[in-house]
Amino acid sequence: MQLSDRTGSRMKLQDLHVLMTVAQAGSMGRAAQILNSTQPNVSRSIGELERTLGVRLLDRHAHGIEPTEYGRALLECGVTVFDDLRQGVRAIEFLAGATAGELRIGTTTFLAASFVSAVVDRLSRRYPRMLFHVSSGYVGALHEALAERKVDLLVMRSPGGAEDPRFAFERLFDESYVVAAGARSPWARRRTIDIKDLASEPWVLPPASSVIGEIIADAFRRIGRSAPQPTVVTDCPHMRVSLLATGRFVTVFPASSFKFLAKQAALKILPIDLPAAHRPNGIVTLKNRTTSPVAQIFIDCARKVAEPLASRVA
């Protein structure tokens, strides 16, 4: 397949693919191995691209090969072109297979273990041939993965502040936060608790820079105290659940986790009012990018799963 511009020059998609592979591999030789080709063939493809465009696309130096500014501009376009083609192929495969498809989801660790798992479970029952790739990470890394089209969509909280013009955010539900302990904890039997009573308890918390870290710091700041020094700092929700089950630890959880993640018999919400900290959770997509049929089915299902949470907040 060839791409044509207004001047009539033509660019082969295969040559563009070769350029992307060379840039990723860092050398012609490694690219040839990846492409199951030869180094002369790789060099020829790059040469044809450079002659077509009239600019140098790669710089050769002692440590390998890296794109020039022209090469980087073309590579950015190449990512978009091949992603659009991939989306088109997926759409055709889905329409032909009716129940088959593949989706790449980026999300946070807690939403992966709770809300996203609930959506995937529901969809996998209805569409057993669907394949879900779920990766988790921090907000910045997730946004970068979406911008680079490494994932199809994100499920995460709204970062707040100025909106990134590259992304579209659809709110699903507003998240609130609760203090929790294990059912075996002596605190689980108390009807009234002041948060200051927990200052010296063993806390298991995510990093202080996280949303929950900020919430717990604000709660103690309001009573004139510093946030408690946690015994364990971890992003892993399952580790926090396991430690709470011992009856020794306390933590702060998203309230939705008690619907999707935690077993009511194992954990207990403590009667403590945290400062209002409702954070919208929703779907983030890349603007001006075609939504595949599988992605749309996921979004529709996510809306359904989120309905009880949205109505509860309302």
C-alpha positions as CSV (number, residue, x, y, z in Angstrom):
1,M,0.0,0.0,0.0
2,Q,1.2,3.5,-0.8
3,L,0.5,7.0,0.6
4,S,0.5,9.9,-1.9
5,D,0.8,13.6,-1.2
6,R,-0.3,16.6,-3.3
7,T,3.0,16.7,-5.2
8,G,2.6,13.2,-6.4
9,S,5.4,11.6,-4.5
10,R,4.7,8.2,-3.0
11,M,5.6,6.6,0.2
12,K,5.2,2.8,0.9
13,L,3.8,1.7,4.2
14,Q,6.3,-1.1,4.3
15,D,9.2,1.5,4.2
16,L,7.5,3.4,7.0
17,H,7.3,0.2,9.0
18,V,11.0,-0.4,8.3
19,L,11.8,3.1,9.6
20,M,9.9,2.6,12.8
21,T,11.6,-0.7,13.4
22,V,15.1,0.8,12.8
23,A,14.3,3.6,15.3
24,Q,13.1,1.1,17.9
25,A,16.0,-1.3,17.4
26,G,18.7,1.4,17.2
27,S,20.6,-0.3,14.3
28,M,20.0,-1.5,10.7
29,G,21.3,-5.0,11.7
30,R,19.0,-5.5,14.6
31,A,16.1,-4.2,12.6
32,A,16.8,-6.6,9.8
33,Q,16.7,-9.5,12.3
34,I,13.4,-8.3,13.7
35,L,11.9,-7.9,10.2
36,N,13.4,-11.3,9.1
37,S,15.1,-9.4,6.2
38,T,18.6,-8.4,5.3
39,Q,20.6,-5.2,6.2
40,P,20.9,-4.1,2.5
41,N,17.1,-4.4,2.1
42,V,16.6,-2.3,5.3
43,S,19.0,0.3,4.1
44,R,17.3,0.4,0.7
45,S,13.9,1.1,2.3
46,I,15.3,3.9,4.4
47,G,17.1,5.4,1.3
48,E,13.8,5.3,-0.7
49,L,12.0,7.2,2.0
50,E,14.8,9.8,2.3
51,R,14.8,10.3,-1.5
52,T,11.0,10.6,-1.6
53,L,11.0,13.2,1.1
54,G,14.2,14.9,0.2
55,V,15.5,15.0,3.8
56,R,17.7,12.8,6.0
57,L,15.7,10.8,8.4
58,L,18.4,9.0,10.4
59,D,21.7,10.0,11.9
60,R,24.4,7.4,12.2
61,H,26.9,7.6,15.1
62,A,29.2,5.3,17.1
63,H,26.5,4.2,19.4
64,G,23.9,3.3,16.7
65,I,21.2,5.2,14.9
66,E,18.7,7.8,16.0
67,P,16.1,9.8,14.1
68,T,16.7,13.3,13.0
69,E,14.0,16.0,13.7
70,Y,12.5,15.0,10.3
71,G,12.6,11.4,11.2
72,R,10.9,12.0,14.5
73,A,8.1,14.0,12.8
74,L,7.6,11.1,10.4
75,L,7.6,8.5,13.1
76,E,4.9,10.3,15.0
77,C,2.8,10.2,11.9
78,G,3.7,6.5,11.4
79,V,2.4,5.6,14.9
80,T,-1.0,7.2,14.0
81,V,-1.2,5.6,10.6
82,F,-0.5,2.1,11.8
83,D,-2.8,2.5,14.8
84,D,-5.6,3.6,12.5
85,L,-5.0,0.6,10.3
86,R,-4.9,-1.7,13.3
87,Q,-8.2,-0.2,14.6
88,G,-9.7,-0.8,11.2
89,V,-8.6,-4.4,11.1
90,R,-10.0,-5.0,14.6
91,A,-13.3,-3.5,13.5
92,I,-13.5,-5.8,10.5
93,E,-12.5,-8.8,12.6
94,F,-15.1,-8.0,15.2
95,L,-17.9,-7.5,12.6
96,A,-16.9,-10.7,10.9
97,G,-16.6,-12.7,14.1
98,A,-19.4,-11.0,16.0
99,T,-18.0,-12.1,19.4
100,A,-14.3,-11.8,18.9
101,G,-12.0,-8.8,19.6
102,E,-9.1,-7.5,21.5
103,L,-8.9,-4.5,23.9
104,R,-5.9,-2.8,25.7
105,I,-6.9,-1.1,28.9
106,G,-4.8,1.2,31.1
107,T,-5.9,1.8,34.7
108,T,-4.7,2.3,38.3
109,T,-4.0,-0.6,40.5
110,F,-7.1,-0.2,42.7
111,L,-9.5,0.2,39.8
112,A,-7.9,-2.8,38.1
113,A,-8.6,-4.9,41.1
114,S,-12.1,-3.6,41.6
115,F,-14.2,-1.7,39.0
116,V,-12.3,-2.8,35.8
117,S,-12.3,-6.4,37.0
118,A,-16.1,-6.3,37.4
119,V,-16.5,-4.9,33.9
120,V,-14.2,-7.5,32.3
121,D,-15.9,-10.3,34.2
122,R,-19.3,-9.2,32.9
123,L,-18.1,-8.8,29.3
124,S,-16.1,-12.1,29.3
125,R,-19.2,-14.0,30.2
126,R,-21.1,-12.5,27.3
127,Y,-18.2,-12.4,24.8
128,P,-15.9,-15.4,25.7
129,R,-13.7,-14.9,22.7
130,M,-12.7,-11.3,23.7
131,L,-9.1,-10.8,24.8
132,F,-8.4,-8.1,27.4
133,H,-4.9,-6.7,28.0
134,V,-5.0,-4.7,31.3
135,S,-2.0,-2.7,32.5
136,S,-1.8,-0.6,35.6
137,G,0.3,2.4,36.6
138,Y,0.4,6.0,37.7
139,V,-1.6,8.8,36.1
140,G,1.3,10.3,34.2
141,A,2.5,7.0,32.7
142,L,-1.1,6.1,31.8
143,H,-1.6,9.3,29.9
144,E,1.7,8.8,28.0
145,A,0.6,5.2,27.1
146,L,-2.7,6.5,25.7
147,A,-1.0,9.4,23.8
148,E,1.4,6.9,22.2
149,R,-1.5,4.6,21.4
150,K,-0.2,1.7,23.4
151,V,-3.6,1.3,25.1
152,D,-7.1,1.9,23.6
153,L,-8.6,3.6,26.6
154,L,-8.0,4.4,30.3
155,V,-10.2,3.9,33.3
156,M,-9.0,6.3,36.0
157,R,-9.9,9.3,38.1
158,S,-10.0,12.8,36.6
159,P,-6.7,14.5,37.3
160,G,-8.5,17.8,37.9
161,G,-7.0,21.2,37.0
162,A,-6.5,22.2,33.4
163,E,-7.7,19.5,30.9
164,D,-5.3,18.0,28.5
165,P,-6.5,18.9,25.0
166,R,-5.4,15.5,23.7
167,F,-7.9,13.5,25.8
168,A,-11.6,13.2,26.3
169,F,-12.9,12.3,29.8
170,E,-16.3,10.7,30.4
171,R,-17.4,10.7,34.1
172,L,-18.8,7.3,35.3
173,F,-19.1,7.9,39.0
174,D,-17.6,10.0,41.8
175,E,-15.4,8.2,44.3
176,S,-15.5,8.8,48.0
177,Y,-13.0,7.4,50.6
178,V,-13.5,5.6,53.9
179,V,-11.3,4.4,56.8
180,A,-11.3,0.6,57.0
181,A,-10.0,-2.1,59.3
182,G,-10.2,-5.9,59.3
183,A,-13.3,-7.6,60.8
184,R,-11.0,-9.0,63.6
185,S,-9.8,-5.6,64.6
186,P,-11.0,-4.2,67.9
187,W,-11.9,-1.0,66.1
188,A,-14.4,-2.9,64.0
189,R,-16.7,-3.2,67.1
190,R,-16.6,0.4,68.0
191,R,-19.7,2.5,67.1
192,T,-17.9,5.9,67.5
193,I,-14.3,6.6,66.7
194,D,-12.4,9.9,66.5
195,I,-9.6,9.8,63.9
196,K,-7.2,11.0,66.5
197,D,-7.7,7.7,68.3
198,L,-6.0,6.0,65.3
199,A,-2.9,8.2,65.2
200,S,-0.7,5.6,66.8
201,E,-2.2,2.5,65.1
202,P,-0.3,0.6,62.4
203,W,-1.4,2.1,59.0
204,V,-0.9,0.5,55.6
205,L,-1.1,3.3,53.0
206,P,-0.1,4.2,49.4
207,P,2.6,6.8,49.0
208,A,2.1,10.2,50.6
209,S,1.9,11.8,47.2
210,S,-1.2,9.7,46.2
211,V,-4.8,10.9,46.5
212,I,-5.3,8.8,49.6
213,G,-2.0,10.1,51.1
214,E,-3.3,13.6,50.6
215,I,-6.7,12.8,52.1
216,I,-5.2,11.3,55.3
217,A,-2.8,14.2,55.7
218,D,-5.7,16.6,55.3
219,A,-7.8,14.7,57.9
220,F,-5.1,14.9,60.5
221,R,-4.2,18.5,59.6
222,R,-7.7,19.5,60.5
223,I,-7.3,18.3,64.0
224,G,-3.9,20.0,64.4
225,R,-1.8,16.9,64.0
226,S,0.7,15.5,61.4
227,A,-0.3,12.5,59.4
228,P,0.6,9.2,61.0
229,Q,3.8,7.5,59.9
230,P,2.6,4.3,58.1
231,T,4.0,0.9,59.0
232,V,3.7,-0.3,55.4
233,V,3.7,1.8,52.2
234,T,2.3,0.0,49.2
235,D,0.2,0.6,46.1
236,C,-0.9,-3.1,46.0
237,P,-4.6,-3.3,47.0
238,H,-4.4,-7.0,47.7
239,M,-1.6,-6.6,50.1
240,R,-3.6,-4.0,52.0
241,V,-6.6,-6.3,52.2
242,S,-4.4,-9.1,53.4
243,L,-2.8,-7.0,56.1
244,L,-6.2,-5.7,57.3
245,A,-7.4,-9.2,57.6
246,T,-4.9,-9.8,60.4
247,G,-6.9,-7.4,62.5
248,R,-3.8,-5.2,63.3
249,F,-3.8,-2.6,60.5
250,V,-6.0,0.3,59.4
251,T,-6.1,2.1,56.0
252,V,-8.1,4.3,53.7
253,F,-9.9,2.7,50.8
254,P,-12.1,4.0,47.9
255,A,-15.7,3.3,49.0
256,S,-16.4,1.5,45.7
257,S,-13.9,-1.2,46.7
258,F,-16.5,-2.5,49.2
259,K,-18.7,-3.4,46.2
260,F,-16.1,-4.8,43.9
261,L,-13.0,-5.8,45.9
262,A,-13.5,-6.4,49.6
263,K,-15.5,-9.2,51.2
264,Q,-17.9,-7.7,53.7
265,A,-17.0,-10.4,56.2
266,A,-13.3,-9.6,56.1
267,L,-13.3,-5.9,56.2
268,K,-15.2,-3.2,58.1
269,I,-15.8,0.5,57.3
270,L,-15.0,2.5,60.5
271,P,-17.4,5.3,61.6
272,I,-15.1,8.2,60.7
273,D,-15.9,11.1,58.5
274,L,-13.1,12.1,56.2
275,P,-12.8,15.5,54.6
276,A,-15.0,15.7,51.5
277,A,-12.8,14.3,48.7
278,H,-15.1,13.1,45.9
279,R,-13.0,12.3,42.8
280,P,-14.7,11.6,39.4
281,N,-13.7,8.2,37.9
282,G,-14.3,7.6,34.2
283,I,-13.1,6.7,30.8
284,V,-10.3,8.6,29.1
285,T,-9.9,8.3,25.3
286,L,-7.8,9.9,22.7
287,K,-9.5,12.7,20.8
288,N,-9.7,12.3,17.0
289,R,-9.2,8.5,17.3
290,T,-11.7,6.0,16.0
291,T,-13.3,4.0,18.8
292,S,-13.2,0.3,17.9
293,P,-16.4,-1.8,18.4
294,V,-14.8,-3.7,21.3
295,A,-13.8,-0.4,23.0
296,Q,-17.3,0.9,22.6
297,I,-18.8,-2.3,24.0
298,F,-16.5,-1.9,27.0
299,I,-17.5,1.7,27.5
300,D,-21.2,0.8,27.3
301,C,-20.7,-2.0,29.9
302,A,-18.7,0.3,32.2
303,R,-21.6,2.7,32.2
304,K,-24.0,0.0,33.3
305,V,-21.6,-1.3,36.0
306,A,-21.1,2.3,37.3
307,E,-24.9,3.1,37.5
308,P,-25.4,2.0,41.1
309,L,-22.3,4.0,42.2
310,A,-23.4,7.1,40.3
311,S,-26.9,7.0,41.6
312,R,-25.7,6.4,45.2
313,V,-23.6,9.5,45.0
314,A,-26.4,11.5,43.5
